Amino acid sequence: MSWLQRILTTKPQPEEPPSDAPANNRSIMPTVKFDASLVTKKVKADLRKSVEELGDVPKEHAREIHGAALAMIEAGGNMPQLYNVLLKLNGMTKGRAGEITRLLLNKARALTEQEKRSKLGITHASWMYANAPCMVNPSHPTDADRKQNAAHQAANGKRFEIGKGLLINGKWTLPGRGDGCKCVSRSIIPGLENFKS
């Protein structure tokens, strides 16, 4: 038998985990811990306002939805925390619960990103269009969806002040703040503006 045949016919033996490691260590994924201190009073107030602006959430459930949304954000974006609470509402569809969950998470993430950058002394960023339609329902876009998507495509690469946002369709906004927006931004660090990674 040639050396190649021996290599190909030899079955690799599974690696033994260290004795102090949990038995299922292969299924553990590395994670980055979310800094809950970024969920400031400003983020909480904006979240409350966003929940109150939801037309299809009954007012008597606003406090419960706000609490679940806040727990989702403080857990680093644990979407099922809010999604499952929304599904318990009378008449709430899975699709709409998903839309609301993504909307509230994206809005909060945009503000927590703004808070984080401010703490680091970063004052500017560039808008990055996600190459995915910035629409609530891309299968059935409204005129407002089309207008927002076109404006966000045009904003790609534009520089803006972190504390102010970018003027889009007559309104100052940050990437991820609009309904259905999938855009993000990249920090601009003074002296490294032209650096290509």
Contacts in CASP RR format, 6 or more apart in sequence:
PFRMAT RR
TARGET T0000
AUTHOR 0000-0000-0000
METHOD contacts of the structure
MODEL  1
MSWLQRILTTKPQPEEPPSDAPANNRSIMPTVKFDASLVTKKVKADLRKS
VEELGDVPKEHAREIHGAALAMIEAGGNMPQLYNVLLKLNGMTKGRAGEI
TRLLLNKARALTEQEKRSKLGITHASWMYANAPCMVNPSHPTDADRKQNA
AHQAANGKRFEIGKGLLINGKWTLPGRGDGCKCVSRSIIPGLENFKS
1 9 0 8 1.000
17 23 0 8 1.000
17 25 0 8 1.000
17 26 0 8 1.000
22 28 0 8 1.000
34 74 0 8 1.000
34 75 0 8 1.000
34 76 0 8 1.000
34 77 0 8 1.000
35 116 0 8 1.000
36 74 0 8 1.000
36 76 0 8 1.000
38 112 0 8 1.000
38 115 0 8 1.000
38 116 0 8 1.000
39 70 0 8 1.000
39 73 0 8 1.000
39 74 0 8 1.000
39 108 0 8 1.000
39 112 0 8 1.000
40 115 0 8 1.000
42 111 0 8 1.000
42 115 0 8 1.000
43 73 0 8 1.000
43 108 0 8 1.000
43 111 0 8 1.000
43 112 0 8 1.000
43 115 0 8 1.000
44 70 0 8 1.000
46 107 0 8 1.000
46 108 0 8 1.000
46 111 0 8 1.000
47 66 0 8 1.000
47 69 0 8 1.000
47 70 0 8 1.000
47 73 0 8 1.000
47 104 0 8 1.000
47 107 0 8 1.000
47 108 0 8 1.000
48 66 0 8 1.000
50 103 0 8 1.000
50 104 0 8 1.000
50 107 0 8 1.000
51 57 0 8 1.000
51 62 0 8 1.000
51 65 0 8 1.000
51 66 0 8 1.000
51 69 0 8 1.000
51 104 0 8 1.000
52 59 0 8 1.000
52 62 0 8 1.000
54 65 0 8 1.000
54 100 0 8 1.000
56 92 0 8 1.000
56 96 0 8 1.000
57 65 0 8 1.000
57 86 0 8 1.000
57 89 0 8 1.000
57 100 0 8 1.000
58 89 0 8 1.000
61 89 0 8 1.000
64 85 0 8 1.000
65 82 0 8 1.000
65 85 0 8 1.000
65 86 0 8 1.000
68 81 0 8 1.000
68 82 0 8 1.000
68 85 0 8 1.000
68 86 0 8 1.000
69 82 0 8 1.000
69 104 0 8 1.000
69 105 0 8 1.000
69 108 0 8 1.000
71 78 0 8 1.000
71 81 0 8 1.000
71 82 0 8 1.000
72 78 0 8 1.000
72 79 0 8 1.000
72 81 0 8 1.000
72 82 0 8 1.000
72 101 0 8 1.000
72 104 0 8 1.000
72 105 0 8 1.000
73 104 0 8 1.000
73 105 0 8 1.000
73 108 0 8 1.000
73 109 0 8 1.000
73 112 0 8 1.000
75 81 0 8 1.000
77 105 0 8 1.000
77 109 0 8 1.000
79 98 0 8 1.000
79 101 0 8 1.000
79 102 0 8 1.000
79 105 0 8 1.000
82 100 0 8 1.000
82 101 0 8 1.000
82 104 0 8 1.000
82 105 0 8 1.000
83 97 0 8 1.000
83 98 0 8 1.000
83 101 0 8 1.000
86 92 0 8 1.000
86 96 0 8 1.000
86 97 0 8 1.000
86 98 0 8 1.000
86 100 0 8 1.000
86 101 0 8 1.000
87 94 0 8 1.000
87 97 0 8 1.000
99 136 0 8 1.000
99 137 0 8 1.000
99 180 0 8 1.000
102 180 0 8 1.000
103 178 0 8 1.000
103 179 0 8 1.000
103 180 0 8 1.000
106 176 0 8 1.000
106 177 0 8 1.000
106 178 0 8 1.000
106 180 0 8 1.000
106 181 0 8 1.000
106 182 0 8 1.000
107 176 0 8 1.000
107 177 0 8 1.000
107 178 0 8 1.000
109 176 0 8 1.000
110 174 0 8 1.000
110 175 0 8 1.000
110 176 0 8 1.000
110 177 0 8 1.000
111 174 0 8 1.000
113 174 0 8 1.000
113 185 0 8 1.000
114 162 0 8 1.000
114 163 0 8 1.000
114 174 0 8 1.000
117 123 0 8 1.000
117 125 0 8 1.000
117 162 0 8 1.000
117 187 0 8 1.000
118 162 0 8 1.000
118 163 0 8 1.000
122 162 0 8 1.000
122 187 0 8 1.000
122 188 0 8 1.000
122 189 0 8 1.000
123 161 0 8 1.000
123 162 0 8 1.000
123 163 0 8 1.000
124 159 0 8 1.000
124 160 0 8 1.000
124 161 0 8 1.000
124 162 0 8 1.000
124 187 0 8 1.000
124 188 0 8 1.000
125 159 0 8 1.000
125 160 0 8 1.000
125 162 0 8 1.000
125 185 0 8 1.000
125 186 0 8 1.000
125 187 0 8 1.000
125 188 0 8 1.000
126 157 0 8 1.000
126 158 0 8 1.000
126 159 0 8 1.000
126 160 0 8 1.000
126 185 0 8 1.000
126 186 0 8 1.000
126 188 0 8 1.000
127 152 0 8 1.000
127 155 0 8 1.000
127 156 0 8 1.000
127 157 0 8 1.000
127 158 0 8 1.000
127 159 0 8 1.000
127 160 0 8 1.000
127 166 0 8 1.000
127 175 0 8 1.000
127 183 0 8 1.000
127 185 0 8 1.000
128 156 0 8 1.000
128 157 0 8 1.000
128 175 0 8 1.000
128 183 0 8 1.000
128 184 0 8 1.000
128 185 0 8 1.000
128 186 0 8 1.000
129 152 0 8 1.000
129 153 0 8 1.000
129 155 0 8 1.000
129 156 0 8 1.000
129 157 0 8 1.000
129 183 0 8 1.000
130 182 0 8 1.000
130 183 0 8 1.000
130 184 0 8 1.000
132 182 0 8 1.000
133 141 0 8 1.000
133 145 0 8 1.000
133 149 0 8 1.000
133 182 0 8 1.000
134 145 0 8 1.000
134 148 0 8 1.000
134 149 0 8 1.000
134 152 0 8 1.000
134 178 0 8 1.000
134 180 0 8 1.000
134 181 0 8 1.000
134 182 0 8 1.000
134 183 0 8 1.000
135 141 0 8 1.000
135 142 0 8 1.000
135 145 0 8 1.000
135 146 0 8 1.000
135 148 0 8 1.000
135 149 0 8 1.000
135 180 0 8 1.000
136 142 0 8 1.000
136 145 0 8 1.000
136 179 0 8 1.000
136 180 0 8 1.000
137 145 0 8 1.000
138 145 0 8 1.000
141 149 0 8 1.000
145 180 0 8 1.000
147 169 0 8 1.000
148 168 0 8 1.000
148 169 0 8 1.000
148 178 0 8 1.000
148 179 0 8 1.000
148 180 0 8 1.000
148 181 0 8 1.000
151 168 0 8 1.000
151 169 0 8 1.000
152 168 0 8 1.000
152 181 0 8 1.000
152 183 0 8 1.000
155 166 0 8 1.000
155 168 0 8 1.000
155 183 0 8 1.000
158 166 0 8 1.000
159 188 0 8 1.000
160 166 0 8 1.000
160 185 0 8 1.000
164 172 0 8 1.000
165 172 0 8 1.000
165 173 0 8 1.000
165 174 0 8 1.000
166 172 0 8 1.000
166 173 0 8 1.000
166 174 0 8 1.000
174 185 0 8 1.000
175 181 0 8 1.000
175 183 0 8 1.000
175 184 0 8 1.000
175 185 0 8 1.000
176 182 0 8 1.000
176 183 0 8 1.000
176 184 0 8 1.000
END
